[in-house]
Amino acid sequence: GMFNKEKIAKMKKGVLVVNNARGAIMDAQAVADACASGQIG
């Protein structure tokens, strides 16, 4: 997807993400990993 591990890593730690697009835009595993690590708040 367009929203992947590399793009998540460039965001500020603790950022909040609101997805109002289709699921294919986001890499679900990368988002789950980022949530678990605290990268996404």
MMTF fields as JSON, N, C-alpha, C and O atoms, coordinates in Angstrom:
{
  "mmtfVersion": "1.0.0",
  "mmtfProducer": "UNKNOWN",
  "numBonds": 163,
  "numAtoms": 164,
  "numGroups": 41,
  "numChains": 1,
  "numModels": 1,
  "chainsPerModel": [1],
  "groupsPerChain": [41],
  "chainIdList": ["A"],
  "bondAtomList": [4, 2, 8, 6, 12, 10, 16, 14, 20, 18, 24, 22, 28, 26, 32, 30, 36, 34, 40, 38, 44, 42, 48, 46, 52, 50, 56, 54, 60, 58, 64, 62, 68, 66, 72, 70, 76, 74, 80, 78, 84, 82, 88, 86, 92, 90, 96, 94, 100, 98, 104, 102, 108, 106, 112, 110, 116, 114, 120, 118, 124, 122, 128, 126, 132, 130, 136, 134, 140, 138, 144, 142, 148, 146, 152, 150, 156, 154, 160, 158],
  "bondOrderList": [1, 1, 1, 1, 1, 1, 1, 1, 1, 1, 1, 1, 1, 1, 1, 1, 1, 1, 1, 1, 1, 1, 1, 1, 1, 1, 1, 1, 1, 1, 1, 1, 1, 1, 1, 1, 1, 1, 1, 1],
  "groupList": [{"groupName": "GLY", "atomNameList": ["N", "CA", "C", "O"], "elementList": ["N", "C", "C", "O"], "formalChargeList": [0, 0, 0, 0], "bondAtomList": [1, 0, 2, 1, 3, 2], "bondOrderList": [1, 1, 2], "singleLetterCode": "G", "chemCompType": "PEPTIDE LINKING"}, {"groupName": "MET", "atomNameList": ["N", "CA", "C", "O"], "elementList": ["N", "C", "C", "O"], "formalChargeList": [0, 0, 0, 0], "bondAtomList": [1, 0, 2, 1, 3, 2], "bondOrderList": [1, 1, 2], "singleLetterCode": "M", "chemCompType": "L-PEPTIDE LINKING"}, {"groupName": "PHE", "atomNameList": ["N", "CA", "C", "O"], "elementList": ["N", "C", "C", "O"], "formalChargeList": [0, 0, 0, 0], "bondAtomList": [1, 0, 2, 1, 3, 2], "bondOrderList": [1, 1, 2], "singleLetterCode": "F", "chemCompType": "L-PEPTIDE LINKING"}, {"groupName": "ASN", "atomNameList": ["N", "CA", "C", "O"], "elementList": ["N", "C", "C", "O"], "formalChargeList": [0, 0, 0, 0], "bondAtomList": [1, 0, 2, 1, 3, 2], "bondOrderList": [1, 1, 2], "singleLetterCode": "N", "chemCompType": "L-PEPTIDE LINKING"}, {"groupName": "LYS", "atomNameList": ["N", "CA", "C", "O"], "elementList": ["N", "C", "C", "O"], "formalChargeList": [0, 0, 0, 0], "bondAtomList": [1, 0, 2, 1, 3, 2], "bondOrderList": [1, 1, 2], "singleLetterCode": "K", "chemCompType": "L-PEPTIDE LINKING"}, {"groupName": "GLU", "atomNameList": ["N", "CA", "C", "O"], "elementList": ["N", "C", "C", "O"], "formalChargeList": [0, 0, 0, 0], "bondAtomList": [1, 0, 2, 1, 3, 2], "bondOrderList": [1, 1, 2], "singleLetterCode": "E", "chemCompType": "L-PEPTIDE LINKING"}, {"groupName": "ILE", "atomNameList": ["N", "CA", "C", "O"], "elementList": ["N", "C", "C", "O"], "formalChargeList": [0, 0, 0, 0], "bondAtomList": [1, 0, 2, 1, 3, 2], "bondOrderList": [1, 1, 2], "singleLetterCode": "I", "chemCompType": "L-PEPTIDE LINKING"}, {"groupName": "ALA", "atomNameList": ["N", "CA", "C", "O"], "elementList": ["N", "C", "C", "O"], "formalChargeList": [0, 0, 0, 0], "bondAtomList": [1, 0, 2, 1, 3, 2], "bondOrderList": [1, 1, 2], "singleLetterCode": "A", "chemCompType": "L-PEPTIDE LINKING"}, {"groupName": "VAL", "atomNameList": ["N", "CA", "C", "O"], "elementList": ["N", "C", "C", "O"], "formalChargeList": [0, 0, 0, 0], "bondAtomList": [1, 0, 2, 1, 3, 2], "bondOrderList": [1, 1, 2], "singleLetterCode": "V", "chemCompType": "L-PEPTIDE LINKING"}, {"groupName": "LEU", "atomNameList": ["N", "CA", "C", "O"], "elementList": ["N", "C", "C", "O"], "formalChargeList": [0, 0, 0, 0], "bondAtomList": [1, 0, 2, 1, 3, 2], "bondOrderList": [1, 1, 2], "singleLetterCode": "L", "chemCompType": "L-PEPTIDE LINKING"}, {"groupName": "ARG", "atomNameList": ["N", "CA", "C", "O"], "elementList": ["N", "C", "C", "O"], "formalChargeList": [0, 0, 0, 0], "bondAtomList": [1, 0, 2, 1, 3, 2], "bondOrderList": [1, 1, 2], "singleLetterCode": "R", "chemCompType": "L-PEPTIDE LINKING"}, {"groupName": "ASP", "atomNameList": ["N", "CA", "C", "O"], "elementList": ["N", "C", "C", "O"], "formalChargeList": [0, 0, 0, 0], "bondAtomList": [1, 0, 2, 1, 3, 2], "bondOrderList": [1, 1, 2], "singleLetterCode": "D", "chemCompType": "L-PEPTIDE LINKING"}, {"groupName": "GLN", "atomNameList": ["N", "CA", "C", "O"], "elementList": ["N", "C", "C", "O"], "formalChargeList": [0, 0, 0, 0], "bondAtomList": [1, 0, 2, 1, 3, 2], "bondOrderList": [1, 1, 2], "singleLetterCode": "Q", "chemCompType": "L-PEPTIDE LINKING"}, {"groupName": "CYS", "atomNameList": ["N", "CA", "C", "O"], "elementList": ["N", "C", "C", "O"], "formalChargeList": [0, 0, 0, 0], "bondAtomList": [1, 0, 2, 1, 3, 2], "bondOrderList": [1, 1, 2], "singleLetterCode": "C", "chemCompType": "L-PEPTIDE LINKING"}, {"groupName": "SER", "atomNameList": ["N", "CA", "C", "O"], "elementList": ["N", "C", "C", "O"], "formalChargeList": [0, 0, 0, 0], "bondAtomList": [1, 0, 2, 1, 3, 2], "bondOrderList": [1, 1, 2], "singleLetterCode": "S", "chemCompType": "L-PEPTIDE LINKING"}],
  "groupTypeList": [0, 1, 2, 3, 4, 5, 4, 6, 7, 4, 1, 4, 4, 0, 8, 9, 8, 8, 3, 3, 7, 10, 0, 7, 6, 1, 11, 7, 12, 7, 8, 7, 11, 7, 13, 7, 14, 0, 12, 6, 0],
  "groupIdList": [1, 2, 3, 4, 5, 6, 7, 8, 9, 10, 11, 12, 13, 14, 15, 16, 17, 18, 19, 20, 21, 22, 23, 24, 25, 26, 27, 28, 29, 30, 31, 32, 33, 34, 35, 36, 37, 38, 39, 40, 41],
  "secStructList": [7, 7, 5, 7, 2, 2, 2, 2, 2, 6, 1, 7, 6, 6, 5, 7, 7, 7, 7, 7, 1, 7, 4, 4, 4, 5, 7, 2, 2, 2, 2, 2, 2, 2, 2, 2, 2, 6, 1, 5, 7],
  "xCoordList": [0.814, 0.0, 0.854, 2.074, 0.217, 0.903, 1.383, 2.329, 0.736, 1.063, 1.772, 1.129, 3.109, 3.87, 4.876, 4.916, 5.671, 6.647, 7.603, 7.895, 8.082, 9.04, 8.411, 9.04, 7.189, 6.519, 6.132, 6.2, 5.734, 5.394, 6.632, 6.536, 7.779, 9.023, 9.425, 10.129, 8.995, 9.335, 8.435, 8.713, 7.368, 6.434, 6.944, 7.76, 6.448, 6.792, 6.255, 5.175, 7.008, 6.576, 5.302, 5.2, 4.339, 3.077, 2.009, 0.945, 2.286, 1.333, -0.001, -0.029, -1.087, -2.395, -2.734, -2.565, -3.205, -3.537, -5.032, -5.596, -5.671, -7.09, -7.183, -6.793, -7.699, -7.832, -9.296, -10.131, -9.6, -10.954, -10.965, -11.891, -9.92, -9.781, -9.996, -10.28, -9.86, -9.984, -8.81, -7.72, -9.04, -8.023, -6.733, -5.673, -6.794, -5.601, -4.553, -3.4, -4.925, -3.988, -2.973, -1.827, -3.391, -2.549, -2.027, -2.741, -0.781, -0.189, -0.58, 0.001, -1.557, -2.131, -1.078, -1.11, -0.164, 0.866, 1.805, 2.195, 2.173, 3.048, 2.368, 3.016, 1.072, 0.323, 0.242, 0.426, -0.028, -0.1, 1.245, 1.293, 2.322, 3.663, 3.974, 4.544, 3.595, 3.846, 3.041, 3.527, 1.833, 1.019, 1.66, 1.731, 2.119, 2.732, 4.02, 4.336, 4.756, 6.028, 5.867, 6.815, 4.673, 4.452, 4.72, 4.568, 5.114, 5.35, 4.051, 4.049, 2.952, 1.622, 0.908, 0.912, 0.291, -0.341, -1.739, -2.352],
  "yCoordList": [-1.194, 0.0, 1.254, 1.195, 2.349, 3.642, 4.047, 4.823, 3.524, 3.837, 2.612, 1.69, 2.605, 1.402, 1.667, 2.755, 0.663, 0.715, 1.902, 2.58, 2.151, 3.234, 4.602, 5.471, 4.796, 6.083, 6.276, 7.392, 5.216, 5.305, 5.697, 6.499, 5.147, 5.429, 6.901, 7.397, 7.604, 9.016, 9.951, 11.147, 9.42, 10.246, 10.46, 9.688, 11.525, 11.772, 10.641, 10.112, 10.272, 9.209, 9.633, 10.762, 8.732, 8.987, 9.63, 10.003, 9.761, 10.376, 9.62, 8.404, 10.338, 9.704, 9.617, 10.586, 8.474, 8.244, 8.001, 7.178, 8.723, 8.525, 8.022, 8.715, 6.823, 6.238, 6.282, 5.575, 7.114, 7.145, 6.717, 7.024, 6.006, 5.506, 3.996, 3.377, 3.435, 1.986, 1.286, 1.847, 0.081, -0.681, -0.908, -1.023, -0.976, -1.263, -0.156, -0.375, 1.01, 2.123, 1.849, 2.291, 1.125, 0.9, -0.528, -1.48, -0.661, -1.968, -2.325, -1.808, -3.203, -3.514, -4.015, -3.632, -4.847, -5.367, -4.258, -4.22, -3.359, -2.245, -1.333, -0.844, -1.101, -0.27, -0.966, -0.324, -2.258, -3.012, -2.99, -2.797, -3.183, -3.147, -1.764, -1.649, -0.713, 0.654, 0.969, 1.672, 0.463, 0.652, -0.055, 0.501, -1.266, -2.05, -1.4, -1.493, -0.746, -0.133, 1.285, 1.851, 1.865, 3.232, 4.283, 5.475, 3.874, 4.833, 5.553, 6.757, 4.806, 5.38, 5.325, 4.299, 6.449, 6.552, 6.078, 6.125],
  "zCoordList": [0.0, 0.0, 0.0, 0.154, -0.169, -0.187, 1.205, 1.34, 2.224, 3.607, 4.166, 4.669, 4.076, 4.415, 5.539, 6.113, 5.832, 6.926, 6.789, 7.774, 5.592, 5.37, 5.621, 6.225, 5.167, 5.375, 6.836, 7.352, 7.496, 8.919, 9.722, 10.651, 9.377, 10.102, 10.01, 10.889, 8.968, 8.786, 9.596, 9.69, 10.177, 10.946, 12.365, 12.87, 13.004, 14.404, 15.258, 14.995, 16.28, 17.19, 17.91, 18.391, 17.982, 18.663, 17.794, 18.289, 16.501, 15.577, 15.587, 15.777, 15.385, 15.256, 13.778, 13.039, 13.352, 11.949, 11.832, 12.553, 10.918, 10.63, 9.195, 8.256, 9.04, 7.707, 7.296, 7.86, 6.312, 5.774, 4.31, 3.56, 3.927, 2.563, 2.538, 3.563, 1.38, 1.236, 1.91, 2.022, 2.349, 3.069, 2.312, 2.927, 0.995, 0.197, 0.287, -0.085, 0.766, 0.899, 2.008, 1.927, 3.034, 4.206, 4.264, 3.945, 4.674, 4.944, 6.377, 7.331, 6.523, 7.837, 8.824, 9.993, 8.389, 9.296, 9.748, 10.915, 8.846, 9.211, 10.225, 11.15, 10.058, 11.006, 12.364, 13.398, 12.371, 13.626, 14.349, 15.564, 13.618, 14.215, 14.787, 15.871, 14.051, 14.507, 15.764, 16.65, 15.846, 17.06, 18.248, 19.344, 18.03, 19.105, 19.617, 20.803, 18.724, 19.12, 19.658, 20.203, 19.511, 19.966, 18.913, 19.183, 17.718, 16.633, 16.274, 16.021, 16.255, 16.041, 17.383, 18.062, 17.756, 19.073, 19.147, 20.213]
}
